[in-house]
Structure formats: C-alpha cells, structure tokens
Amino acid sequence: MRAAETRRTTAETEITARLVLDGTGSHAIDTGIGFLDHMLVQLARHGLFDITLAARGDRHVDDHHTTEDCAIVLGALFATALADKAGITRYAHALCPLDEALAEVVVDISGRPHLAWNVTFPTERIGAFDTELVAEWFRAFAMNARITLHVTLKAGTNSHHIAESCFKGLARALRAAVAIDPRAAGSVPSSKGMLA
C-alpha cells in the first residue's frame, strides 16, 4: 500500500496527517478553516485518496500559516508515499468544469518542483477565506510534493467555483499521474532511470 503519515509542529501550526494514494476517497479533515476543509474533501473524493488531516494554527493572525502548512504536509506525504515512483504514469492532465468555471490542471511527477499559476479571482474573498491563499496552497503543495504543476483558468466568474474547479482538476490529474501503468513493468518513467 502506498501510504504515508506525519506530525508537523511549528510555532505557528500543529498538524497530523495520513495519506493513502490507492484509496477510496475517504476523508476526515479538520483544519479549522471551513472553505479549506471543503477543498481538501474535493482532493480526497475526486482523487480517490484517503486523507486524514487535523490542523490547529495561529488563526488569530490569519488563515495563511494554517493553509500553507496543510499544503506543505500533504505535498510531503505525496512525495513520501510515491517513494521511488516506479511504475507510475507520471504525466497527466484534467479539464474540470464547475458550472461556468473551467480549470485546466497539468501534472508532471518530475522531482522538479514548479508551479505555473494562471488563475485570477474576481473577488478578494470566498466567505471569510482570502482567495490569494488558493495560489499559496498550490505553490506549497507543488514544492513539497516535488511536482511540476500548471494550473490555468479557462473560464469563470464565481470565485468559489473557480477555486473548486482548480482543486477538483488537481485531484483528477494526480489520480491519473500516480496510477500504476501496467505496461511500465515497475520501471521509473524517466530516461535518467530516476525521478529525484
């Protein structure tokens, strides 16, 4: 079973988490930030990843540290669970609509962390959640999962729909990219022989 778990404690946050790549989409997520919980449920459900995550952070400051640190933890768990990446599909993309919003997410499990973020939000907030934290979450996740990640908004006028289409697109792209390719015979999908 490809899985990983961790506990991360800093002066700003305390997070415990477990990830199962080959799961069913089950989830137990409590970050204290309602909208972030909703997005991480989408990641679990549409990626068919089992995610357990509990976070407490300095939300008296704002939601930034908790949001970013949850992404750091989840990204690191993905990297750990993938181990040497033998047999994975590696590349994948998803076009994910949510009503008027349409996001394209392209993933390369490359070992070279990079985020190309081409998404703008029409509002500064979704309820109490700062929309600029969506990009911060994706950046921290990509850096710690050590993946190349391109996210492009194709259409959208509703900030909630835009964010959700990005998370659902990530879920579907990651689900395809981490899938075992039966034709790969357990080899690492790189001409270098490794994805570091």
Backbone as CSV, one residue per row, in Angstrom:
resi,resn,N_x,N_y,N_z,CA_x,CA_y,CA_z,C_x,C_y,C_z
1,MET,0.832,-1.189,0.000,0.000,0.000,0.000,0.871,1.244,0.000
2,ARG,0.590,2.166,-0.917,1.350,3.412,-0.972,0.696,4.410,-0.022
3,ALA,1.352,4.648,1.108,0.780,5.497,2.150,1.886,6.181,2.930
4,ALA,1.521,7.265,3.623,2.475,7.968,4.473,1.700,8.731,5.538
5,GLU,2.354,8.968,6.644,1.746,9.781,7.694,2.815,10.593,8.392
6,THR,2.375,11.668,9.035,3.344,12.555,9.680,2.660,13.410,10.734
7,ARG,3.484,13.995,11.563,3.047,15.022,12.515,4.035,16.174,12.373
8,ARG,3.529,17.367,12.181,4.398,18.543,11.999,3.980,19.611,13.000
9,THR,4.945,20.044,13.805,4.670,21.069,14.811,5.655,22.211,14.648
10,THR,5.114,23.413,14.524,5.931,24.627,14.486,5.350,25.618,15.499
11,ALA,5.949,26.791,15.573,5.421,27.828,16.453,4.089,28.379,15.935
12,GLU,3.751,28.056,14.673,2.536,28.607,14.066,1.414,27.589,13.893
13,THR,1.779,26.318,13.683,0.759,25.297,13.442,1.151,23.958,14.044
14,GLU,0.136,23.126,14.252,0.342,21.731,14.634,-0.576,20.889,13.762
15,ILE,0.024,19.977,12.997,-0.729,19.210,12.011,-0.367,17.733,12.114
16,THR,-1.384,16.880,12.123,-1.188,15.445,11.970,-1.954,15.025,10.723
17,ALA,-1.351,14.136,9.942,-1.990,13.767,8.684,-1.557,12.387,8.235
18,ARG,-2.450,11.745,7.477,-2.179,10.452,6.852,-2.771,10.469,5.458
19,LEU,-2.048,9.886,4.510,-2.474,9.822,3.118,-2.321,8.400,2.602
20,VAL,-3.343,7.900,1.934,-3.275,6.635,1.221,-3.558,6.941,-0.246
21,LEU,-2.576,6.697,-1.112,-2.741,7.009,-2.535,-3.789,6.129,-3.195
22,ASP,-3.771,4.846,-2.874,-4.676,3.896,-3.522,-5.889,3.671,-2.641
23,GLY,-6.624,4.751,-2.437,-7.736,4.704,-1.513,-9.087,4.695,-2.206
24,THR,-10.076,5.157,-1.468,-11.454,5.192,-1.957,-12.053,6.589,-1.919
25,GLY,-11.245,7.553,-1.457,-11.751,8.914,-1.316,-12.291,9.215,0.063
26,SER,-12.027,8.342,1.022,-12.496,8.603,2.386,-11.688,9.757,2.982
27,HIS,-12.302,10.469,3.896,-11.636,11.662,4.434,-12.135,11.993,5.833
28,ALA,-11.234,12.505,6.636,-11.535,13.076,7.947,-10.643,14.300,8.058
29,ILE,-11.179,15.461,7.716,-10.384,16.674,7.568,-10.941,17.776,8.460
30,ASP,-10.070,18.342,9.288,-10.467,19.447,10.162,-9.283,20.399,10.309
31,THR,-9.307,21.458,9.517,-8.246,22.465,9.589,-8.667,23.670,10.422
32,GLY,-9.953,23.741,10.762,-10.469,24.940,11.412,-10.876,26.015,10.423
33,ILE,-10.637,25.765,9.134,-10.983,26.720,8.071,-11.989,26.024,7.155
34,GLY,-13.225,26.422,7.249,-14.293,25.724,6.548,-14.080,25.578,5.056
35,PHE,-13.679,26.646,4.397,-13.510,26.571,2.949,-12.339,25.665,2.580
36,LEU,-11.255,25.714,3.328,-10.116,24.834,3.060,-10.518,23.373,3.257
37,ASP,-11.269,23.095,4.315,-11.774,21.733,4.515,-12.546,21.268,3.286
38,HIS,-13.420,22.124,2.785,-14.241,21.805,1.612,-13.363,21.485,0.402
39,MET,-12.287,22.233,0.197,-11.396,21.989,-0.940,-10.617,20.686,-0.768
40,LEU,-10.166,20.401,0.453,-9.401,19.178,0.681,-10.290,17.937,0.585
41,VAL,-11.557,18.084,0.909,-12.504,16.989,0.676,-12.606,16.693,-0.819
42,GLN,-12.600,17.750,-1.638,-12.639,17.555,-3.099,-11.394,16.806,-3.574
43,LEU,-10.241,17.166,-3.013,-8.997,16.493,-3.375,-9.082,14.999,-3.059
44,ALA,-9.570,14.676,-1.868,-9.695,13.273,-1.475,-10.719,12.553,-2.342
45,ARG,-11.902,13.116,-2.443,-13.015,12.426,-3.107,-12.758,12.192,-4.593
46,HIS,-12.279,13.220,-5.286,-12.114,13.103,-6.734,-10.769,12.491,-7.130
47,GLY,-9.810,12.467,-6.190,-8.550,11.784,-6.454,-8.564,10.341,-5.999
48,LEU,-9.623,9.961,-5.266,-9.696,8.648,-4.613,-8.501,8.418,-3.687
49,PHE,-8.116,9.494,-3.002,-7.082,9.423,-1.981,-7.771,9.406,-0.615
50,ASP,-7.303,8.578,0.291,-7.794,8.621,1.670,-6.942,9.636,2.418
51,ILE,-7.593,10.658,2.950,-6.870,11.723,3.646,-7.461,11.914,5.036
52,THR,-6.592,11.819,6.031,-6.933,12.194,7.402,-6.019,13.360,7.756
53,LEU,-6.597,14.471,8.176,-5.780,15.643,8.489,-6.458,16.464,9.574
54,ALA,-5.710,16.757,10.625,-6.184,17.640,11.692,-5.144,18.730,11.884
55,ALA,-5.587,19.977,11.873,-4.655,21.106,11.984,-5.178,22.131,12.978
56,ARG,-4.263,22.680,13.735,-4.550,23.824,14.595,-3.459,24.849,14.330
57,GLY,-3.879,26.078,14.103,-2.899,27.101,13.773,-3.217,28.437,14.398
58,ASP,-2.355,29.396,14.140,-2.479,30.751,14.707,-3.500,31.566,13.903
59,ARG,-4.732,31.126,13.918,-5.768,31.784,13.124,-6.159,33.136,13.682
60,HIS,-5.678,33.477,14.892,-5.870,34.836,15.403,-5.044,35.832,14.584
61,VAL,-4.011,35.341,13.894,-3.236,36.181,12.981,-3.997,36.278,11.663
62,ASP,-4.140,35.150,10.983,-4.994,34.983,9.799,-4.947,33.511,9.407
63,ASP,-5.463,33.179,8.236,-5.513,31.778,7.812,-4.293,31.341,7.008
64,HIS,-3.338,32.244,6.809,-2.230,31.972,5.900,-1.383,30.790,6.346
65,HIS,-0.902,30.820,7.588,0.019,29.777,8.042,-0.640,28.398,8.030
66,THR,-1.882,28.329,8.479,-2.571,27.037,8.506,-2.775,26.507,7.094
67,THR,-3.202,27.367,6.191,-3.431,26.956,4.805,-2.138,26.471,4.165
68,GLU,-1.082,27.250,4.282,0.197,26.887,3.669,0.783,25.628,4.287
69,ASP,0.717,25.510,5.606,1.322,24.360,6.273,0.566,23.069,5.973
70,CYS,-0.751,23.158,5.792,-1.502,21.963,5.375,-1.029,21.500,3.996
71,ALA,-0.734,22.444,3.116,-0.224,22.095,1.785,1.176,21.506,1.870
72,ILE,2.012,22.059,2.729,3.363,21.526,2.931,3.283,20.070,3.378
73,VAL,2.431,19.799,4.353,2.292,18.446,4.889,1.748,17.491,3.834
74,LEU,0.676,17.872,3.148,0.091,16.981,2.145,1.055,16.744,0.979
75,GLY,1.744,17.789,0.556,2.723,17.625,-0.514,3.823,16.654,-0.124
76,ALA,4.344,16.813,1.090,5.400,15.917,1.563,4.901,14.480,1.681
77,LEU,3.647,14.301,2.081,3.086,12.949,2.168,2.978,12.308,0.788
78,PHE,2.579,13.097,-0.224,2.539,12.566,-1.581,3.926,12.112,-2.013
79,ALA,4.933,12.938,-1.772,6.298,12.581,-2.171,6.766,11.313,-1.462
80,THR,6.480,11.207,-0.184,6.893,10.029,0.581,6.163,8.775,0.113
81,ALA,4.841,8.899,-0.079,4.047,7.736,-0.484,4.451,7.220,-1.865
82,LEU,4.924,8.123,-2.734,5.331,7.720,-4.081,6.696,7.033,-4.101
83,ALA,7.459,7.195,-3.044,8.773,6.544,-2.896,9.634,6.758,-4.145
84,ASP,10.062,5.686,-4.824,10.941,5.849,-5.993,10.162,6.082,-7.286
85,LYS,8.819,6.109,-7.181,7.925,6.415,-8.314,7.921,5.333,-9.394
86,ALA,8.413,4.159,-9.069,8.459,3.075,-10.049,7.053,2.710,-10.514
87,GLY,6.892,2.617,-11.818,5.654,2.156,-12.411,4.551,3.182,-12.576
88,ILE,4.766,4.403,-12.097,3.689,5.395,-12.185,3.529,5.908,-13.620
89,THR,2.375,6.485,-13.876,2.093,7.067,-15.187,2.901,8.353,-15.399
90,ARG,3.118,9.110,-14.351,3.917,10.326,-14.270,3.218,11.570,-14.799
91,TYR,2.822,11.606,-16.063,2.202,12.795,-16.641,0.683,12.631,-16.675
92,ALA,-0.034,13.698,-16.399,-1.495,13.654,-16.542,-2.042,15.074,-16.570
93,HIS,-3.240,15.192,-17.104,-3.910,16.489,-17.105,-5.402,16.273,-16.933
94,ALA,-6.080,17.332,-16.496,-7.525,17.282,-16.341,-8.100,18.649,-16.666
95,LEU,-9.201,18.649,-17.382,-10.034,19.832,-17.558,-11.254,19.628,-16.681
96,CYS,-11.438,20.498,-15.716,-12.501,20.272,-14.743,-13.456,21.463,-14.699
97,PRO,-14.712,21.265,-15.113,-15.695,22.343,-15.047,-16.448,22.336,-13.717
98,LEU,-16.883,23.481,-13.297,-17.881,23.617,-12.234,-18.769,24.785,-12.649
99,ASP,-19.916,24.457,-13.185,-20.822,25.451,-13.740,-20.087,26.312,-14.778
100,GLU,-19.963,27.606,-14.537,-19.338,28.481,-15.539,-17.814,28.452,-15.500
101,ALA,-17.244,27.854,-14.454,-15.788,27.834,-14.272,-15.186,26.598,-14.935
102,LEU,-13.997,26.790,-15.500,-13.282,25.685,-16.134,-11.793,25.865,-15.878
103,ALA,-11.203,24.897,-15.194,-9.770,24.939,-14.905,-9.074,23.774,-15.586
104,GLU,-7.868,24.036,-16.082,-7.010,23.000,-16.644,-5.831,22.798,-15.702
105,VAL,-5.609,21.563,-15.310,-4.504,21.241,-14.417,-3.641,20.174,-15.090
106,VAL,-2.343,20.459,-15.196,-1.392,19.540,-15.825,-0.304,19.216,-14.802
107,VAL,-0.030,17.920,-14.642,0.904,17.446,-13.623,2.024,16.636,-14.265
108,ASP,3.231,16.880,-13.790,4.367,16.009,-14.088,5.014,15.673,-12.759
109,ILE,4.975,14.417,-12.385,5.630,13.994,-11.144,7.111,13.829,-11.466
110,SER,7.769,14.959,-11.501,9.092,15.086,-12.106,10.240,15.054,-11.111
111,GLY,9.958,15.349,-9.840,11.039,15.570,-8.895,11.599,16.982,-8.983
112,ARG,11.051,17.778,-9.908,11.473,19.175,-10.076,10.285,20.074,-9.743
113,PRO,10.244,20.626,-8.537,9.076,21.397,-8.125,8.943,22.724,-8.865
114,HIS,7.743,22.945,-9.398,7.459,24.200,-10.089,5.948,24.389,-10.143
115,LEU,5.507,25.626,-9.960,4.097,25.962,-10.139,3.985,27.078,-11.154
116,ALA,3.219,26.829,-12.218,2.816,27.876,-13.158,1.341,28.137,-12.885
117,TRP,1.037,29.288,-12.329,-0.303,29.619,-11.846,-0.889,30.733,-12.712
118,ASN,-1.894,30.398,-13.475,-2.545,31.369,-14.356,-4.029,31.432,-14.031
119,VAL,-4.303,31.856,-12.812,-5.671,31.925,-12.292,-5.864,33.272,-11.625
120,THR,-6.950,33.931,-11.943,-7.316,35.165,-11.252,-8.728,35.010,-10.702
121,PHE,-8.953,35.651,-9.574,-10.261,35.598,-8.911,-10.945,36.957,-9.009
122,PRO,-12.251,36.974,-9.249,-12.967,38.248,-9.348,-13.213,38.911,-7.992
123,THR,-13.053,38.162,-6.905,-13.258,38.729,-5.575,-12.039,38.440,-4.709
124,GLU,-11.884,39.217,-3.636,-10.765,39.013,-2.714,-11.035,37.920,-1.698
125,ARG,-12.307,37.589,-1.508,-12.656,36.601,-0.501,-13.749,35.667,-0.994
126,ILE,-13.716,34.451,-0.480,-14.807,33.496,-0.629,-15.313,33.288,0.788
127,GLY,-16.405,33.931,1.143,-16.807,33.980,2.549,-15.728,34.702,3.331
128,ALA,-15.149,34.027,4.319,-14.061,34.619,5.107,-12.684,34.224,4.596
129,PHE,-12.629,33.410,3.541,-11.359,32.871,3.056,-10.755,33.789,1.996
130,ASP,-9.501,34.153,2.182,-8.781,35.039,1.265,-8.413,34.268,0.000
131,THR,-8.864,34.732,-1.159,-8.633,33.986,-2.395,-7.157,33.893,-2.766
132,GLU,-6.303,34.809,-2.306,-4.886,34.697,-2.638,-4.254,33.476,-1.971
133,LEU,-4.921,32.906,-0.982,-4.390,31.713,-0.323,-4.540,30.463,-1.173
134,VAL,-5.388,30.503,-2.191,-5.505,29.350,-3.085,-4.175,29.126,-3.804
135,ALA,-3.620,30.197,-4.367,-2.317,30.089,-5.035,-1.230,29.682,-4.049
136,GLU,-1.283,30.201,-2.827,-0.289,29.831,-1.816,-0.364,28.346,-1.503
137,TRP,-1.583,27.803,-1.431,-1.740,26.373,-1.173,-1.140,25.559,-2.315
138,PHE,-1.474,25.901,-3.546,-0.957,25.148,-4.693,0.561,25.237,-4.779
139,ARG,1.125,26.399,-4.485,2.583,26.562,-4.546,3.266,25.682,-3.494
140,ALA,2.782,25.748,-2.271,3.395,24.945,-1.204,3.234,23.454,-1.477
141,PHE,2.090,23.065,-2.015,1.875,21.658,-2.341,2.850,21.200,-3.426
142,ALA,2.966,21.958,-4.504,3.855,21.580,-5.610,5.307,21.486,-5.145
143,MET,5.753,22.448,-4.336,7.142,22.454,-3.883,7.446,21.225,-3.024
144,ASN,6.515,20.861,-2.153,6.777,19.777,-1.220,6.457,18.395,-1.793
145,ALA,5.551,18.333,-2.770,5.323,17.080,-3.483,6.402,16.853,-4.529
146,ARG,7.151,17.909,-4.833,8.227,17.887,-5.828,7.682,17.521,-7.212
147,ILE,6.621,18.253,-7.590,5.987,18.043,-8.890,6.005,19.343,-9.690
148,THR,5.925,19.193,-10.996,5.682,20.333,-11.875,4.178,20.416,-12.056
149,LEU,3.633,21.610,-11.821,2.191,21.776,-11.798,1.812,23.056,-12.539
150,HIS,0.980,22.904,-13.564,0.452,24.044,-14.306,-1.054,24.119,-14.073
151,VAL,-1.528,25.270,-13.633,-2.960,25.479,-13.403,-3.380,26.716,-14.197
152,THR,-4.332,26.528,-15.086,-4.785,27.612,-15.955,-6.301,27.711,-15.896
153,LEU,-6.786,28.896,-15.615,-8.222,29.129,-15.627,-8.659,29.443,-17.050
154,LYS,-9.566,28.632,-17.571,-10.086,28.816,-18.926,-11.322,29.701,-18.942
155,ALA,-12.126,29.642,-17.885,-13.351,30.429,-17.785,-13.778,30.463,-16.329
156,GLY,-14.531,31.496,-15.973,-15.064,31.541,-14.618,-15.337,32.946,-14.135
157,THR,-16.463,33.105,-13.437,-16.826,34.408,-12.876,-17.144,34.320,-11.390
158,ASN,-17.262,33.120,-10.848,-17.591,32.911,-9.449,-16.363,32.364,-8.732
159,SER,-15.879,33.076,-7.729,-14.623,32.703,-7.067,-14.671,31.319,-6.435
160,HIS,-15.795,30.982,-5.814,-15.933,29.651,-5.219,-15.813,28.579,-6.301
161,HIS,-16.506,28.765,-7.404,-16.456,27.793,-8.494,-15.055,27.672,-9.081
162,ILE,-14.366,28.808,-9.206,-13.010,28.807,-9.760,-12.074,27.987,-8.870
163,ALA,-12.082,28.268,-7.573,-11.209,27.540,-6.652,-11.532,26.053,-6.658
164,GLU,-12.801,25.730,-6.633,-13.187,24.323,-6.572,-12.823,23.580,-7.853
165,SER,-12.955,24.248,-8.996,-12.560,23.580,-10.243,-11.056,23.336,-10.276
166,CYS,-10.263,24.226,-9.667,-8.812,24.013,-9.588,-8.487,22.809,-8.710
167,PHE,-9.111,22.694,-7.544,-8.844,21.574,-6.648,-9.327,20.258,-7.245
168,LYS,-10.505,20.274,-7.861,-11.004,19.045,-8.488,-10.115,18.646,-9.668
169,GLY,-9.642,19.632,-10.429,-8.731,19.343,-11.528,-7.432,18.742,-11.029
170,LEU,-6.912,19.276,-9.921,-5.700,18.707,-9.332,-5.951,17.264,-8.898
171,ALA,-7.082,17.028,-8.275,-7.411,15.679,-7.822,-7.420,14.693,-8.978
172,ARG,-8.099,15.053,-10.059,-8.206,14.140,-11.199,-6.869,13.949,-11.906
173,ALA,-6.081,15.017,-12.023,-4.777,14.898,-12.673,-3.827,14.053,-11.824
174,LEU,-3.799,14.294,-10.513,-2.935,13.499,-9.639,-3.353,12.035,-9.634
175,ARG,-4.652,11.795,-9.604,-5.149,10.415,-9.623,-4.612,9.660,-10.837
176,ALA,-4.631,10.324,-11.985,-4.124,9.678,-13.206,-2.605,9.568,-13.191
177,ALA,-1.912,10.599,-12.692,-0.447,10.617,-12.728,0.174,9.592,-11.789
178,VAL,-0.441,9.348,-10.632,0.132,8.399,-9.673,-0.298,6.958,-9.964
179,ALA,-1.241,6.786,-10.891,-1.715,5.442,-11.211,-0.580,4.583,-11.754
180,ILE,-0.613,3.323,-11.412,0.388,2.386,-11.912,0.060,2.042,-13.362
181,ASP,1.057,2.201,-14.224,0.910,1.877,-15.641,1.266,0.404,-15.831
182,PRO,0.291,-0.428,-16.207,0.589,-1.861,-16.319,1.626,-2.185,-17.389
183,ARG,1.835,-1.273,-18.329,2.832,-1.515,-19.380,4.243,-1.115,-18.956
184,ALA,4.352,-0.412,-17.818,5.662,0.097,-17.392,6.508,-0.946,-16.678
185,ALA,5.904,-2.054,-16.303,6.636,-3.171,-15.663,7.460,-2.719,-14.467
186,GLY,6.928,-1.752,-13.707,7.604,-1.321,-12.493,8.818,-0.452,-12.703
187,SER,9.072,-0.003,-13.926,10.235,0.850,-14.167,9.898,2.304,-13.858
188,VAL,10.930,3.080,-13.593,10.766,4.505,-13.331,10.605,5.220,-14.675
189,PRO,9.545,6.016,-14.852,9.298,6.637,-16.147,10.191,7.850,-16.419
190,SER,11.462,7.580,-16.631,12.442,8.642,-16.929,13.616,8.032,-17.664
191,SER,14.137,8.753,-18.650,15.320,8.269,-19.349,16.559,8.297,-18.458
192,LYS,16.481,9.043,-17.338,17.579,9.076,-16.372,17.602,7.824,-15.495
193,GLY,16.442,7.123,-15.463,16.340,5.966,-14.598,15.932,6.307,-13.176
194,MET,15.659,7.588,-12.909,15.223,8.012,-11.589,14.476,9.336,-11.699
195,LEU,13.595,9.581,-10.756,12.895,10.853,-10.636,13.189,11.364,-9.238
196,ALA,14.171,12.241,-9.125,14.624,12.695,-7.823,14.254,14.142,-7.591
